[in-house]
């Protein structure tokens, strides 16, 4: 007998949660800062901004850079990312997990700090055709941790907060869930480590995609 679902809608962050891109993004942020002549952030500081909207991320990564030069820094970041994006892929088991959740009848969505163009490029291809029921990006709504991103997804798909689960690898994702009144799971294999999640009322912290899948299968 199939166990009843606890959550109708499962919302995933993208980078560092489904997509193994954290290290590349941090390196590209560092390279972009070097290009425009500002202090290069540490890997930890560069990783911290992953999941934010672009302008918020740049402000944290390069606080000394004048706002009028943000577009230049963003352009250099995109240049480095596009040159290397073929080197990254889904975490092992992520695609199988998504298809397993769909087979159980869950609605699936993405809430990401990427731009719409960036997410569309990542989603391009038949391997993800029809997997997600809805997606939101930082440039088409309020960026994390403003709850609007999750509110819009829940409204579009007709799911209440108590039936929605947000999964992400950063405190921005967990705060987004808290602000929107939904449950959350943190994953420690992305940008932020487990210690960063202390103080957030997460249902679970998963240390691998396999562990995440096991939790969702038995409790999701």
N, CA and C atoms as a LAMMPS dump frame, in Angstrom:
ITEM: TIMESTEP
0
ITEM: NUMBER OF ATOMS
660
ITEM: BOX BOUNDS ff ff ff
-5.0000000000000000e+02 5.0000000000000000e+02
-5.0000000000000000e+02 5.0000000000000000e+02
-5.0000000000000000e+02 5.0000000000000000e+02
ITEM: ATOMS id mol type element x y z
1 1 1 N 0.834 -1.195 0
2 1 2 C 0 0 0
3 1 3 C 0.875 1.253 0
4 2 1 N 0.594 2.195 -0.882
5 2 2 C 1.388 3.41 -0.988
6 2 3 C 1.088 4.346 0.175
7 3 1 N 2.148 4.831 0.829
8 3 2 C 1.965 5.739 1.954
9 3 3 C 1.471 7.089 1.453
10 4 1 N 0.498 7.709 2.142
11 4 2 C 0.004 9.029 1.717
12 4 3 C 1.127 10.055 1.722
13 5 1 N 1.049 10.987 0.8
14 5 2 C 2.05 12.038 0.741
15 5 3 C 1.87 13.024 1.885
16 6 1 N 2.971 13.493 2.438
17 6 2 C 2.927 14.584 3.403
18 6 3 C 2.925 15.933 2.685
19 7 1 N 3.624 15.973 1.528
20 7 2 C 3.736 17.214 0.763
21 7 3 C 3.253 16.985 -0.672
22 8 1 N 2.407 17.886 -1.139
23 8 2 C 1.947 17.817 -2.522
24 8 3 C 2.937 18.481 -3.471
25 9 1 N 3.576 19.552 -3.005
26 9 2 C 4.507 20.324 -3.834
27 9 3 C 5.886 20.294 -3.209
28 10 1 N 6.889 19.903 -3.99
29 10 2 C 8.288 19.933 -3.557
30 10 3 C 9.027 20.916 -4.456
31 11 1 N 9.604 21.927 -3.837
32 11 2 C 10.296 22.995 -4.561
33 11 3 C 11.794 22.855 -4.327
34 12 1 N 12.549 22.813 -5.402
35 12 2 C 14 22.673 -5.315
36 12 3 C 14.699 23.973 -5.69
37 13 1 N 15.716 24.31 -4.924
38 13 2 C 16.722 25.239 -5.419
39 13 3 C 17.471 24.528 -6.558
40 14 1 N 18.224 25.289 -7.336
41 14 2 C 18.923 24.688 -8.478
42 14 3 C 20.4 24.446 -8.185
43 15 1 N 21.21 25.523 -8.198
44 15 2 C 22.653 25.387 -8.034
45 15 3 C 23.003 24.911 -6.63
46 16 1 N 23.764 23.835 -6.556
47 16 2 C 24.184 23.296 -5.278
48 16 3 C 23.193 22.354 -4.639
49 17 1 N 22.003 22.237 -5.223
50 17 2 C 20.975 21.329 -4.708
51 17 3 C 20.698 20.219 -5.714
52 18 1 N 20.373 20.591 -6.934
53 18 2 C 20.223 19.619 -8.021
54 18 3 C 21.451 19.599 -8.931
55 19 1 N 22.021 20.781 -9.132
56 19 2 C 23.1 20.953 -10.104
57 19 3 C 24.417 21.135 -9.37
58 20 1 N 25.422 20.37 -9.74
59 20 2 C 26.722 20.362 -9.06
60 20 3 C 27.589 21.516 -9.577
61 21 1 N 27.188 22.731 -9.237
62 21 2 C 27.803 23.926 -9.82
63 21 3 C 28.421 24.874 -8.802
64 22 1 N 28.375 24.515 -7.519
65 22 2 C 28.815 25.433 -6.483
66 22 3 C 30.264 25.86 -6.659
67 23 1 N 31.165 24.906 -6.834
68 23 2 C 32.585 25.232 -6.941
69 23 3 C 32.855 26.103 -8.171
70 24 1 N 32.2 25.784 -9.289
71 24 2 C 32.396 26.573 -10.504
72 24 3 C 31.9 28.001 -10.315
73 25 1 N 30.731 28.178 -9.717
74 25 2 C 30.197 29.517 -9.509
75 25 3 C 31.142 30.333 -8.639
76 26 1 N 31.653 29.731 -7.553
77 26 2 C 32.578 30.446 -6.676
78 26 3 C 33.825 30.874 -7.433
79 27 1 N 34.369 29.989 -8.262
80 27 2 C 35.565 30.346 -9.037
81 27 3 C 35.276 31.466 -10.032
82 28 1 N 34.098 31.431 -10.637
83 28 2 C 33.743 32.46 -11.606
84 28 3 C 33.539 33.818 -10.933
85 29 1 N 32.974 33.822 -9.72
86 29 2 C 32.846 35.067 -8.963
87 29 3 C 34.228 35.623 -8.651
88 30 1 N 35.13 34.758 -8.228
89 30 2 C 36.487 35.195 -7.93
90 30 3 C 37.177 35.759 -9.17
91 31 1 N 37.035 35.078 -10.295
92 31 2 C 37.674 35.534 -11.531
93 31 3 C 37.098 36.872 -11.98
94 32 1 N 35.779 37.045 -11.834
95 32 2 C 35.147 38.299 -12.234
96 32 3 C 35.633 39.456 -11.364
97 33 1 N 35.768 39.211 -10.067
98 33 2 C 36.27 40.263 -9.174
99 33 3 C 37.699 40.655 -9.564
100 34 1 N 38.514 39.665 -9.883
101 34 2 C 39.88 39.961 -10.316
102 34 3 C 39.875 40.781 -11.605
103 35 1 N 38.976 40.463 -12.511
104 35 2 C 38.903 41.177 -13.792
105 35 3 C 38.619 42.663 -13.606
106 36 1 N 37.752 43.005 -12.642
107 36 2 C 37.368 44.418 -12.479
108 36 3 C 38.21 45.121 -11.425
109 37 1 N 39.187 44.404 -10.856
110 37 2 C 40.148 45.058 -9.981
111 37 3 C 39.714 45.278 -8.551
112 38 1 N 38.806 44.45 -8.035
113 38 2 C 38.429 44.55 -6.622
114 38 3 C 38.963 43.33 -5.883
115 39 1 N 38.937 43.393 -4.553
116 39 2 C 39.451 42.291 -3.748
117 39 3 C 38.728 40.993 -4.1
118 40 1 N 39.5 39.943 -4.293
119 40 2 C 38.924 38.64 -4.63
120 40 3 C 38.427 37.97 -3.352
121 41 1 N 37.144 37.632 -3.28
122 41 2 C 36.613 36.999 -2.062
123 41 3 C 37.156 35.588 -1.885
124 42 1 N 37.158 35.129 -0.667
125 42 2 C 37.531 33.739 -0.399
126 42 3 C 36.492 32.804 -1.016
127 43 1 N 36.844 31.542 -1.119
128 43 2 C 35.885 30.558 -1.627
129 43 3 C 34.644 30.531 -0.747
130 44 1 N 34.838 30.626 0.564
131 44 2 C 33.704 30.611 1.485
132 44 3 C 32.787 31.805 1.238
133 45 1 N 33.382 33.002 1.087
134 45 2 C 32.569 34.198 0.869
135 45 3 C 31.898 34.172 -0.503
136 46 1 N 32.609 33.673 -1.502
137 46 2 C 32.014 33.581 -2.837
138 46 3 C 30.881 32.561 -2.853
139 47 1 N 31.033 31.481 -2.112
140 47 2 C 29.989 30.463 -2.059
141 47 3 C 28.765 30.951 -1.297
142 48 1 N 28.981 31.837 -0.319
143 48 2 C 27.873 32.305 0.5
144 48 3 C 26.786 32.97 -0.336
145 49 1 N 27.167 33.68 -1.405
146 49 2 C 26.193 34.474 -2.161
147 49 3 C 25.391 33.641 -3.146
148 50 1 N 25.764 32.373 -3.331
149 50 2 C 25.038 31.523 -4.271
150 50 3 C 23.597 31.381 -3.806
151 51 1 N 22.681 31.585 -4.724
152 51 2 C 21.262 31.524 -4.407
153 51 3 C 20.608 32.881 -4.315
154 52 1 N 21.406 33.92 -4.096
155 52 2 C 20.866 35.279 -4.091
156 52 3 C 20.577 35.733 -5.516
157 53 1 N 19.81 36.807 -5.651
158 53 2 C 19.69 37.455 -6.94
159 53 3 C 21.023 38.082 -7.324
160 54 1 N 21.199 38.379 -8.602
161 54 2 C 22.501 38.845 -9.077
162 54 3 C 22.981 40.104 -8.373
163 55 1 N 22.138 41.129 -8.253
164 55 2 C 22.6 42.385 -7.664
165 55 3 C 22.957 42.203 -6.193
166 56 1 N 22.146 41.413 -5.454
167 56 2 C 22.444 41.161 -4.047
168 56 3 C 23.741 40.365 -3.91
169 57 1 N 23.948 39.398 -4.786
170 57 2 C 25.165 38.59 -4.741
171 57 3 C 26.4 39.443 -5
172 58 1 N 26.321 40.331 -5.982
173 58 2 C 27.469 41.171 -6.309
174 58 3 C 27.795 42.127 -5.17
175 59 1 N 26.77 42.64 -4.529
176 59 2 C 26.984 43.563 -3.417
177 59 3 C 27.736 42.88 -2.277
178 60 1 N 27.4 41.61 -2.014
179 60 2 C 28.083 40.88 -0.958
180 60 3 C 29.478 40.434 -1.382
181 61 1 N 29.621 40.028 -2.629
182 61 2 C 30.906 39.506 -3.092
183 61 3 C 31.94 40.613 -3.288
184 62 1 N 31.488 41.788 -3.701
185 62 2 C 32.4 42.902 -3.993
186 62 3 C 31.852 44.182 -3.362
187 63 1 N 31.87 44.287 -2.034
188 63 2 C 31.252 45.438 -1.364
189 63 3 C 31.907 46.774 -1.688
190 64 1 N 33.169 46.752 -2.129
191 64 2 C 33.864 48.006 -2.439
192 64 3 C 33.587 48.503 -3.857
193 65 1 N 32.925 47.696 -4.664
194 65 2 C 32.687 48.084 -6.056
195 65 3 C 31.533 49.066 -6.142
196 66 1 N 31.713 50.186 -6.82
197 66 2 C 30.595 51.136 -6.976
198 66 3 C 29.426 50.484 -7.713
199 67 1 N 28.226 50.844 -7.32
200 67 2 C 27.029 50.243 -7.909
201 67 3 C 26.992 50.397 -9.427
202 68 1 N 27.512 51.519 -9.931
203 68 2 C 27.47 51.737 -11.377
204 68 3 C 28.355 50.75 -12.144
205 69 1 N 29.192 49.988 -11.44
206 69 2 C 30.035 48.992 -12.106
207 69 3 C 29.499 47.567 -11.92
208 70 1 N 28.327 47.407 -11.303
209 70 2 C 27.767 46.067 -11.109
210 70 3 C 27.543 45.359 -12.444
211 71 1 N 27.086 46.106 -13.442
212 71 2 C 26.824 45.482 -14.744
213 71 3 C 28.108 44.913 -15.339
214 72 1 N 29.221 45.625 -15.149
215 72 2 C 30.514 45.15 -15.643
216 72 3 C 30.925 43.866 -14.93
217 73 1 N 30.758 43.837 -13.608
218 73 2 C 31.103 42.64 -12.843
219 73 3 C 30.212 41.472 -13.245
220 74 1 N 28.922 41.724 -13.421
221 74 2 C 27.999 40.664 -13.837
222 74 3 C 28.383 40.115 -15.205
223 75 1 N 28.781 41.007 -16.105
224 75 2 C 29.171 40.573 -17.451
225 75 3 C 30.4 39.671 -17.393
226 76 1 N 31.368 40.033 -16.544
227 76 2 C 32.578 39.212 -16.436
228 76 3 C 32.249 37.857 -15.794
229 77 1 N 31.34 37.858 -14.813
230 77 2 C 30.933 36.588 -14.213
231 77 3 C 30.293 35.685 -15.269
232 78 1 N 29.368 36.232 -16.041
233 78 2 C 28.682 35.426 -17.053
234 78 3 C 29.67 34.898 -18.092
235 79 1 N 30.653 35.722 -18.432
236 79 2 C 31.678 35.277 -19.389
237 79 3 C 32.393 34.034 -18.864
238 80 1 N 32.874 34.088 -17.634
239 80 2 C 33.61 32.955 -17.081
240 80 3 C 32.71 31.735 -16.932
241 81 1 N 31.457 31.947 -16.518
242 81 2 C 30.548 30.815 -16.319
243 81 3 C 30.241 30.126 -17.649
244 82 1 N 29.959 30.92 -18.67
245 82 2 C 29.617 30.323 -19.966
246 82 3 C 30.785 29.571 -20.569
247 83 1 N 31.995 30.022 -20.305
248 83 2 C 33.175 29.332 -20.833
249 83 3 C 33.38 27.961 -20.19
250 84 1 N 32.818 27.772 -18.985
251 84 2 C 33.107 26.556 -18.226
252 84 3 C 31.861 25.732 -17.895
253 85 1 N 30.689 26.173 -18.301
254 85 2 C 29.48 25.508 -17.832
255 85 3 C 29.325 24.078 -18.344
256 86 1 N 30.028 23.715 -19.403
257 86 2 C 29.949 22.34 -19.885
258 86 3 C 30.638 21.366 -18.941
259 87 1 N 31.386 21.907 -17.957
260 87 2 C 32.097 21.051 -17.01
261 87 3 C 31.213 20.582 -15.854
262 88 1 N 29.969 21.069 -15.769
263 88 2 C 29.119 20.74 -14.632
264 88 3 C 27.904 19.936 -15.074
265 89 1 N 27.295 19.27 -14.123
266 89 2 C 26.149 18.406 -14.431
267 89 3 C 25.319 18.219 -13.159
268 90 1 N 24.262 17.444 -13.27
269 90 2 C 23.451 17.128 -12.105
270 90 3 C 24.257 16.277 -11.12
271 91 1 N 23.948 16.456 -9.829
272 91 2 C 24.504 15.539 -8.846
273 91 3 C 24.053 14.124 -9.184
274 92 1 N 24.913 13.163 -8.901
275 92 2 C 24.553 11.76 -9.135
276 92 3 C 23.26 11.427 -8.402
277 93 1 N 22.325 10.885 -9.126
278 93 2 C 21.06 10.473 -8.545
279 93 3 C 19.969 11.52 -8.567
280 94 1 N 20.309 12.775 -8.923
281 94 2 C 19.311 13.842 -8.867
282 94 3 C 18.189 13.623 -9.884
283 95 1 N 18.538 13.265 -11.097
284 95 2 C 17.508 13.054 -12.121
285 95 3 C 16.606 11.882 -11.757
286 96 1 N 17.194 10.811 -11.271
287 96 2 C 16.392 9.66 -10.869
288 96 3 C 15.448 10.035 -9.727
289 97 1 N 15.928 10.87 -8.8
290 97 2 C 15.075 11.312 -7.689
291 97 3 C 13.89 12.111 -8.21
292 98 1 N 14.131 13.031 -9.136
293 98 2 C 13.044 13.848 -9.676
294 98 3 C 11.983 12.973 -10.342
295 99 1 N 12.422 12.02 -11.134
296 99 2 C 11.462 11.145 -11.821
297 99 3 C 10.711 10.259 -10.821
298 100 1 N 11.385 9.832 -9.759
299 100 2 C 10.714 9.02 -8.742
300 100 3 C 9.644 9.832 -8.022
301 101 1 N 9.939 11.094 -7.739
302 101 2 C 8.95 11.942 -7.072
303 101 3 C 7.748 12.196 -7.966
304 102 1 N 7.987 12.377 -9.234
305 102 2 C 6.856 12.561 -10.167
306 102 3 C 6 11.298 -10.223
307 103 1 N 6.644 10.146 -10.178
308 103 2 C 5.879 8.895 -10.25
309 103 3 C 5.009 8.703 -9.016
310 104 1 N 5.374 9.352 -7.904
311 104 2 C 4.571 9.289 -6.688
312 104 3 C 3.477 10.348 -6.678
313 105 1 N 3.431 11.183 -7.702
314 105 2 C 2.367 12.16 -7.814
315 105 3 C 2.67 13.525 -7.236
316 106 1 N 3.92 13.774 -6.844
317 106 2 C 4.266 15.096 -6.342
318 106 3 C 4.314 16.114 -7.481
319 107 1 N 3.883 17.327 -7.19
320 107 2 C 4.186 18.455 -8.059
321 107 3 C 5.604 18.908 -7.759
322 108 1 N 6.354 19.282 -8.808
323 108 2 C 7.746 19.691 -8.644
324 108 3 C 7.945 21.085 -9.218
325 109 1 N 8.742 21.887 -8.514
326 109 2 C 9.017 23.252 -8.963
327 109 3 C 10.458 23.623 -8.644
328 110 1 N 10.897 24.713 -9.253
329 110 2 C 12.239 25.257 -9.017
330 110 3 C 12.102 26.702 -8.556
331 111 1 N 12.835 27.053 -7.497
332 111 2 C 12.954 28.438 -7.037
333 111 3 C 14.435 28.746 -6.957
334 112 1 N 14.925 29.593 -7.838
335 112 2 C 16.368 29.761 -7.988
336 112 3 C 16.797 31.219 -8.072
337 113 1 N 18.022 31.461 -7.666
338 113 2 C 18.625 32.771 -7.829
339 113 3 C 19.148 33.014 -9.224
340 114 1 N 19.086 32.015 -10.103
341 114 2 C 19.514 32.207 -11.488
342 114 3 C 18.576 33.166 -12.207
343 115 1 N 19.021 33.677 -13.335
344 115 2 C 18.144 34.464 -14.198
345 115 3 C 17.25 33.526 -14.995
346 116 1 N 16.184 34.073 -15.587
347 116 2 C 15.318 33.252 -16.428
348 116 3 C 16.093 32.686 -17.608
349 117 1 N 16.932 33.509 -18.221
350 117 2 C 17.717 33.018 -19.356
351 117 3 C 18.654 31.905 -18.916
352 118 1 N 19.278 32.068 -17.745
353 118 2 C 20.196 31.051 -17.263
354 118 3 C 19.497 29.75 -16.932
355 119 1 N 18.327 29.818 -16.305
356 119 2 C 17.598 28.593 -15.985
357 119 3 C 17.076 27.924 -17.241
358 120 1 N 16.554 28.708 -18.18
359 120 2 C 16.062 28.118 -19.428
360 120 3 C 17.174 27.381 -20.161
361 121 1 N 18.369 27.955 -20.128
362 121 2 C 19.503 27.289 -20.778
363 121 3 C 19.822 25.973 -20.073
364 122 1 N 19.777 25.985 -18.745
365 122 2 C 20.056 24.767 -17.985
366 122 3 C 18.979 23.709 -18.195
367 123 1 N 17.727 24.146 -18.37
368 123 2 C 16.612 23.213 -18.536
369 123 3 C 16.487 22.69 -19.96
370 124 1 N 17.202 23.28 -20.89
371 124 2 C 17.073 22.917 -22.299
372 124 3 C 17.455 21.45 -22.506
373 125 1 N 16.635 20.728 -23.213
374 125 2 C 16.934 19.334 -23.525
375 125 3 C 15.832 18.413 -23.057
376 126 1 N 15.715 17.27 -23.718
377 126 2 C 14.623 16.35 -23.461
378 126 3 C 14.733 15.661 -22.107
379 127 1 N 15.937 15.633 -21.512
380 127 2 C 16.111 14.916 -20.25
381 127 3 C 15.244 15.508 -19.143
382 128 1 N 14.889 16.794 -19.251
383 128 2 C 14.065 17.44 -18.236
384 128 3 C 12.678 17.813 -18.748
385 129 1 N 12.329 17.339 -19.906
386 129 2 C 11.035 17.696 -20.487
387 129 3 C 9.904 17.213 -19.593
388 130 1 N 9.07 18.146 -19.147
389 130 2 C 7.904 17.803 -18.361
390 130 3 C 8.166 17.453 -16.915
391 131 1 N 9.414 17.614 -16.431
392 131 2 C 9.722 17.244 -15.048
393 131 3 C 9.156 18.263 -14.064
394 132 1 N 9.295 19.559 -14.377
395 132 2 C 8.87 20.597 -13.436
396 132 3 C 7.536 21.201 -13.861
397 133 1 N 6.682 21.396 -12.875
398 133 2 C 5.365 21.965 -13.13
399 133 3 C 5.385 23.484 -13.159
400 134 1 N 6.374 24.094 -12.513
401 134 2 C 6.5 25.555 -12.497
402 134 3 C 7.907 25.916 -12.05
403 135 1 N 8.379 27.089 -12.443
404 135 2 C 9.695 27.571 -12.039
405 135 3 C 9.631 29.076 -11.809
406 136 1 N 10.504 29.562 -10.912
407 136 2 C 10.656 30.997 -10.69
408 136 3 C 12.134 31.327 -10.569
409 137 1 N 12.511 32.474 -11.14
410 137 2 C 13.885 32.943 -11.093
411 137 3 C 13.946 34.311 -10.432
412 138 1 N 15.143 34.69 -10.015
413 138 2 C 15.293 35.913 -9.228
414 138 3 C 14.992 37.179 -10.013
415 139 1 N 15.137 37.138 -11.338
416 139 2 C 14.937 38.364 -12.118
417 139 3 C 13.49 38.562 -12.559
418 140 1 N 12.595 37.62 -12.228
419 140 2 C 11.197 37.8 -12.612
420 140 3 C 10.281 37.939 -11.403
421 141 1 N 10.859 37.888 -10.216
422 141 2 C 10.112 38.102 -8.971
423 141 3 C 11.102 38.589 -7.937
424 142 1 N 10.694 38.708 -6.687
425 142 2 C 11.614 39.158 -5.643
426 142 3 C 12.622 38.048 -5.337
427 143 1 N 13.897 38.392 -5.16
428 143 2 C 14.909 37.369 -4.876
429 143 3 C 14.79 36.822 -3.459
430 144 1 N 15.4 35.673 -3.233
431 144 2 C 15.447 35.068 -1.912
432 144 3 C 16.148 36.011 -0.938
433 145 1 N 15.715 36.04 0.33
434 145 2 C 14.703 35.184 0.96
435 145 3 C 13.304 35.798 1.016
436 146 1 N 13.027 36.808 0.187
437 146 2 C 11.666 37.33 0.112
438 146 3 C 10.734 36.167 -0.237
439 147 1 N 9.608 36.017 0.44
440 147 2 C 8.748 34.843 0.226
441 147 3 C 7.967 34.855 -1.08
442 148 1 N 8.031 35.946 -1.839
443 148 2 C 7.185 36.058 -3.023
444 148 3 C 7.403 34.911 -4.006
445 149 1 N 8.652 34.458 -4.133
446 149 2 C 8.956 33.391 -5.079
447 149 3 C 8.146 32.133 -4.766
448 150 1 N 8.143 31.736 -3.494
449 150 2 C 7.37 30.561 -3.101
450 150 3 C 5.873 30.835 -3.133
451 151 1 N 5.459 32.028 -2.714
452 151 2 C 4.034 32.361 -2.753
453 151 3 C 3.489 32.242 -4.172
454 152 1 N 4.249 32.728 -5.148
455 152 2 C 3.796 32.664 -6.544
456 152 3 C 3.686 31.217 -7.023
457 153 1 N 4.661 30.39 -6.665
458 153 2 C 4.614 28.985 -7.074
459 153 3 C 3.419 28.27 -6.441
460 154 1 N 3.189 28.51 -5.158
461 154 2 C 2.065 27.856 -4.492
462 154 3 C 0.736 28.314 -5.072
463 155 1 N 0.628 29.596 -5.385
464 155 2 C -0.606 30.108 -5.986
465 155 3 C -0.82 29.511 -7.364
466 156 1 N 0.218 29.472 -8.162
467 156 2 C 0.108 28.932 -9.524
468 156 3 C -0.332 27.473 -9.514
469 157 1 N 0.187 26.705 -8.564
470 157 2 C -0.083 25.277 -8.541
471 157 3 C -1.203 24.892 -7.576
472 158 1 N -1.746 25.879 -6.872
473 158 2 C -2.885 25.623 -6
474 158 3 C -2.57 24.759 -4.798
475 159 1 N -1.425 24.994 -4.166
476 159 2 C -0.993 24.202 -3.023
477 159 3 C -0.797 25.124 -1.825
478 160 1 N -1.243 24.69 -0.664
479 160 2 C -1.116 25.484 0.56
480 160 3 C 0.284 25.358 1.151
481 161 1 N 0.702 26.322 1.963
482 161 2 C 2.039 26.267 2.563
483 161 3 C 2.299 24.994 3.367
484 162 1 N 1.287 24.493 4.084
485 162 2 C 1.523 23.315 4.92
486 162 3 C 1.64 22.034 4.106
487 163 1 N 1.433 22.127 2.795
488 163 2 C 1.604 20.979 1.899
489 163 3 C 2.779 21.177 0.951
490 164 1 N 3.625 22.159 1.281
491 164 2 C 4.752 22.519 0.416
492 164 3 C 6.071 22.335 1.16
493 165 1 N 7.07 21.785 0.467
494 165 2 C 8.401 21.561 1.025
495 165 3 C 9.435 22.244 0.137
496 166 1 N 10.3 23.072 0.738
497 166 2 C 11.392 23.731 0.032
498 166 3 C 12.694 23.018 0.359
499 167 1 N 13.494 22.703 -0.659
500 167 2 C 14.771 22.01 -0.479
501 167 3 C 15.885 22.868 -1.064
502 168 1 N 16.912 23.158 -0.263
503 168 2 C 17.998 23.993 -0.764
504 168 3 C 19.285 23.81 0.012
505 169 1 N 20.359 24.342 -0.553
506 169 2 C 21.692 24.153 0.025
507 169 3 C 22.22 25.389 0.744
508 170 1 N 21.398 26.445 0.863
509 170 2 C 21.868 27.662 1.51
510 170 3 C 20.868 28.152 2.546
511 171 1 N 21.36 29.006 3.434
512 171 2 C 20.472 29.627 4.414
513 171 3 C 19.449 30.529 3.735
514 172 1 N 19.768 31.028 2.543
515 172 2 C 18.798 31.847 1.8
516 172 3 C 17.558 31.023 1.462
517 173 1 N 17.765 29.748 1.114
518 173 2 C 16.646 28.858 0.803
519 173 3 C 15.82 28.567 2.052
520 174 1 N 16.505 28.324 3.167
521 174 2 C 15.793 27.99 4.397
522 174 3 C 15.03 29.195 4.933
523 175 1 N 15.619 30.388 4.803
524 175 2 C 14.913 31.581 5.238
525 175 3 C 13.732 31.869 4.329
526 176 1 N 13.888 31.602 3.039
527 176 2 C 12.781 31.732 2.092
528 176 3 C 11.603 30.872 2.546
529 177 1 N 11.881 29.616 2.896
530 177 2 C 10.823 28.72 3.351
531 177 3 C 10.17 29.232 4.629
532 178 1 N 10.994 29.677 5.562
533 178 2 C 10.45 30.193 6.82
534 178 3 C 9.564 31.406 6.571
535 179 1 N 10.004 32.298 5.702
536 179 2 C 9.227 33.505 5.409
537 179 3 C 7.914 33.19 4.71
538 180 1 N 7.912 32.092 3.925
539 180 2 C 6.709 31.716 3.185
540 180 3 C 5.805 30.775 3.975
541 181 1 N 6.253 30.328 5.151
542 181 2 C 5.437 29.451 5.971
543 181 3 C 5.423 28.002 5.536
544 182 1 N 6.494 27.556 4.835
545 182 2 C 6.562 26.171 4.38
546 182 3 C 7.621 25.407 5.159
547 183 1 N 7.564 24.099 5.066
548 183 2 C 8.611 23.25 5.62
549 183 3 C 9.847 23.327 4.718
550 184 1 N 10.999 22.899 5.271
551 184 2 C 12.231 22.942 4.477
552 184 3 C 13.137 21.78 4.825
553 185 1 N 14.006 21.468 3.882
554 185 2 C 15.115 20.534 4.079
555 185 3 C 16.371 21.232 3.591
556 186 1 N 17.445 21.149 4.378
557 186 2 C 18.738 21.652 3.939
558 186 3 C 19.587 20.516 3.423
559 187 1 N 20.408 20.8 2.413
560 187 2 C 21.373 19.812 1.932
561 187 3 C 22.768 20.384 2.155
562 188 1 N 23.655 19.57 2.729
563 188 2 C 24.965 20.056 3.142
564 188 3 C 26.042 19.849 2.093
565 189 1 N 25.677 19.302 0.924
566 189 2 C 26.674 19.01 -0.108
567 189 3 C 26.832 20.148 -1.12
568 190 1 N 26.18 21.302 -0.855
569 190 2 C 26.255 22.434 -1.779
570 190 3 C 27.093 23.571 -1.235
571 191 1 N 26.536 24.794 -1.247
572 191 2 C 27.31 25.99 -0.93
573 191 3 C 27.509 26.203 0.564
574 192 1 N 26.514 25.897 1.405
575 192 2 C 26.597 26.139 2.842
576 192 3 C 26.669 24.817 3.584
577 193 1 N 27.486 24.774 4.653
578 193 2 C 27.63 23.528 5.391
579 193 3 C 26.55 23.388 6.464
580 194 1 N 26.539 22.223 7.109
581 194 2 C 25.476 21.92 8.065
582 194 3 C 25.439 22.919 9.212
583 195 1 N 26.603 23.377 9.658
584 195 2 C 26.636 24.315 10.783
585 195 3 C 25.875 25.594 10.47
586 196 1 N 25.832 25.981 9.192
587 196 2 C 25.124 27.2 8.793
588 196 3 C 23.619 27.072 9.002
589 197 1 N 23.121 25.848 9.038
590 197 2 C 21.678 25.626 9.112
591 197 3 C 21.146 25.642 10.545
592 198 1 N 22.043 25.744 11.526
593 198 2 C 21.595 25.768 12.915
594 198 3 C 20.725 27.001 13.152
595 199 1 N 19.636 26.801 13.86
596 199 2 C 18.711 27.891 14.107
597 199 3 C 17.551 27.931 13.137
598 200 1 N 17.64 27.142 12.064
599 200 2 C 16.535 27.038 11.112
600 200 3 C 15.771 25.74 11.41
601 201 1 N 14.462 25.823 11.428
602 201 2 C 13.63 24.67 11.787
603 201 3 C 13.436 23.748 10.593
604 202 1 N 14.54 23.205 10.101
605 202 2 C 14.462 22.288 8.967
606 202 3 C 13.938 20.93 9.416
607 203 1 N 13.231 20.255 8.528
608 203 2 C 12.769 18.906 8.834
609 203 3 C 13.939 17.908 8.842
610 204 1 N 14.981 18.237 8.063
611 204 2 C 16.097 17.296 7.925
612 204 3 C 17.247 18.035 7.244
613 205 1 N 18.469 17.572 7.484
614 205 2 C 19.632 17.998 6.707
615 205 3 C 20.204 16.76 6.033
616 206 1 N 20.21 16.752 4.708
617 206 2 C 20.693 15.607 3.937
618 206 3 C 22.125 15.858 3.484
619 207 1 N 22.957 14.831 3.59
620 207 2 C 24.367 14.964 3.239
621 207 3 C 24.687 14.385 1.86
622 208 1 N 23.685 13.884 1.182
623 208 2 C 23.864 13.365 -0.176
624 208 3 C 22.497 13.301 -0.836
625 209 1 N 22.497 13.181 -2.153
626 209 2 C 21.237 13.026 -2.875
627 209 3 C 20.561 11.722 -2.473
628 210 1 N 21.363 10.683 -2.254
629 210 2 C 20.793 9.4 -1.836
630 210 3 C 20.062 9.535 -0.51
631 211 1 N 20.679 10.227 0.455
632 211 2 C 20.035 10.425 1.751
633 211 3 C 18.775 11.278 1.613
634 212 1 N 18.841 12.292 0.756
635 212 2 C 17.667 13.12 0.509
636 212 3 C 16.537 12.271 -0.055
637 213 1 N 16.858 11.419 -1.022
638 213 2 C 15.841 10.558 -1.606
639 213 3 C 15.236 9.6 -0.604
640 214 1 N 16.068 9.067 0.282
641 214 2 C 15.559 8.148 1.303
642 214 3 C 14.564 8.862 2.216
643 215 1 N 14.886 10.106 2.608
644 215 2 C 13.977 10.852 3.483
645 215 3 C 12.661 11.136 2.768
646 216 1 N 12.744 11.585 1.533
647 216 2 C 11.533 11.916 0.794
648 216 3 C 10.676 10.676 0.548
649 217 1 N 11.307 9.547 0.331
650 217 2 C 10.554 8.318 0.085
651 217 3 C 9.801 7.867 1.319
652 218 1 N 10.406 8.044 2.5
653 218 2 C 9.79 7.538 3.718
654 218 3 C 8.933 8.573 4.44
655 219 1 N 9.213 9.883 4.215
656 219 2 C 8.535 10.916 4.98
657 219 3 C 7.92 12.023 4.139
658 220 1 N 8.276 12.083 2.856
659 220 2 C 7.784 13.175 2.014
660 220 3 C 6.403 12.939 1.486
